[in-house]
Amino acid sequence: MNIVVCKDYEEMSLRAAHMVAAQVKEKPNSVLGLATGSTPEGLYADLIEMYKKGEVSFKNVTSVNLDEYYPIAPTNDQSYRYFMNTKFFDHVDIDKANTNVPDGTAADPVAESKRYEQLVTDLGGIDLQILGIGRNGHIGFNEPDTKLMLDTHVTALTESTIEANARFFASANDVPRKALTMGMGSIFKARKIIVMASGSSKKGAVSAMLERSVDTNFPATMLNFHPDVTLICTADVLD
Ligand code: PGA
């Protein structure tokens, strides 16, 4: 795993933005795997700035997001579709028809998972995948378990994830109990992966990932199997 240590959140965001922009300049019709959460917000803000300055265009880019709560409407301001629209897609020239987020309103979540997995396959995999890392080591909503799923699937959120995400909802009771998430196999279809981590609350998760042993109870450790992963983190993560 390559490691890029940054002095603060701003530098981490900018380093990641330059890597995404470089990918899109090299291959304008790139498939970008995108993530939500507080970690990549600065990355999206920087990409918007670069777009406004004419430094990068997303006109021919296709995006696939990692996950979505289930059930949730795209108009719910806590849905990941809403997050992506308001924090990134609405401000750049990406064609919304080419942006993909699992459908939190699907009547049949299992069928929706199958459709989404097929979509990732049909796109030929992901050129560059952005990941955050959960405090419990989850990647997307691949939560710690004795088994990890390869394909996109419906999953129950763990109590620790519900607690971690309750800050965005009126209360923990309002956090959806399930999610649709790409599996570790879908994520591994990405040719390049960037993992972003900022702040001392991610220290435990990142040090477990860097141990270089693999444990399904800490899904981020699986990333040690992937040949092209770059961790971009703030210095306090590694203190
Ligand atoms: P965060 O979430 O960026 O909001 O810390 C990361 C994650 O849970 O994957």
Residues whose N, C-alpha, C, O or C-beta is under 5 A from the ligand:
A	BS01	PGA	T36 G37 S38 T39 G132 I133 G134 H138 G140
